[in-house]
């Protein structure tokens, strides 16, 4: 019998689905009972604590095979990808660390970092430094970020605005979802840097520019 799941901070559809025996989160997201949820959250990667999902019953799949032989079944599981684009205009090297895994790579500064990750991964660390001769692994002059996966909220709520402004360097306080002078100042700073009138009010034009710059949407 279908039942409800209330989204908690840090959860995403990719981490919720395996808890209920689904290898593909799209089975839940595209279920007719979640039509209103899908309309409210058109980007399945951005859901919000307190959102309610209807978890359908898992339908067993039947396959007819011949008796007396061995059969191999392959289950296709969608990959969960981490995709990050740093605002760096020169080549850099990086290390992505999570659990016992360390992934090293380089990029030209214009291409995103992309790497498959476990669906339930909540924390990771990213270190980046100039990709110059002799500095491939030294991390000299580099920066390290602690990544909280699944914690970015939709831009329609204050915490989603704070999170994006913080990632872009305009908001230095903790993301708490509260309106106030600090958020207004950050919005005004971002507006001024983006060629908009610095009112401190998150109007549609500011929201659209912020969403395009941060999310690429």
Beta strands, then each sheet from edge to edge (+ up, - down):
strand 1: 3-6
strand 2: 52-55
strand 3: 80-84
strand 4: 92-98
strand 5: 101-107
strand 6: 113-117
strand 7: 123-130
strand 8: 143-148
sheet 1: 1+ 2-
sheet 2: 3+ 6-
sheet 3: 5+ 4- 7+ 8-
end
